[in-house]
Amino acid sequence: MYRPAVCMQEAVAEEQRMAARYVNDIDIAKSQRDYELKKAAYDQEVRTKTAQSDLAYALQVSSYGFTFSNRSLRV
């Protein structure tokens, strides 16, 4: 027995299912993009702070060396 109303309802239900799936896929992609952008910004901030720390350490070491050299010259 052929029931056109049932086939139509199945088609509509399948269309709604696929539309919901696409909406969910879009939300997942947006969330992934936001995560990757935030992670990149965080990684950049970490690299910047590490570079500043390394430079501050090098400056401190060189200033201690310079102070030590000046004290040696005075003796």
Phi, psi and omega in degrees: 000128181266127182235097183297328181294323180292317179298321179294317178296320178296319179295317179295317179296320178294319178297317178294320179297315180293321178297317179295321179297317179295320177298316179295319178298321178294316178298319179296317180296320178295318179296318178297317179297315179299318179299314182294323177295315179294321179295318178297318178295318178296315179299321178295318179296320178296315179297321179297313180295323178296316179296318178297318180296316179298318179293320178296320179295315179298320178295317179296316179297316181292326179288325175295319178296319180294317178297317180297318178297318179297320179292325179293323180291330181287332184288000000 
